[in-house]
């Protein structure tokens, strides 16, 4: 009997909904990926409150494997060849200055918002909304910079819609590093729990920087330091990238 058939009500409910979505849209559809990601966040939110729930811990590992497998085959939309790989070890990616100034500078200046530099879990839970998606970068100085406005899980899976508060321009990763436009990692993250005990789910989805899978090691190291968490409390999903 699989874990999804066990008696835990949370797992049973997600198994039921996921089976319906798989039948209607296909087992590897975006709808199923959405439900797997939603289940992972829900399971981790419960697990961080009760770490003795071994069934949920095993389910987290199953979900992480299933989500990564789907990321491997899904790909992502590229914003164009407006970025360059400056270094491979460690990875350092730069976005085109002229393109940034033309496309995003006015919107960034108009919104009056900038990325937050998070140095501790207390910082994160003071300024971010737990359980919600925030875009982040690790810049060229290995700082974790996070945009304070959250996005929905649907936007995380299916793509972010334009933010009307930014004059119709969606918030994009280069807007988090407008001065140097250089990153070591970029994507989306969700924090769960609280400052004293937390978990982090993140990915490498950035169409502007297109970080390669190797960037996961950079992000994991930063998350360990900022949130004081172990690897078992971190999920990072990578996206296959073409050679920069």
Secondary structure, DSSP 8 states (H G I E B T S, - for coil): --GGGSS-HHHHHHHHHHHHHHHHH-TTSHHHHHHHHHHHHHHHHHHTT-TT-HHHHHHHHHHHHHHHHHHHHH------S-EEEEEETTEEEEE-HHHHHHHTHHHHHHHT---EEE-SHHHHHHHS-TTSBEEEEEETT--EEE-SS-B-HHHHHH-----GGGTT----GGGGSTTT-EEEEEEEEEEEEETTEEEEEEE---TTT---TTHHHHHHHHHHHHH---GGGEEEE-------
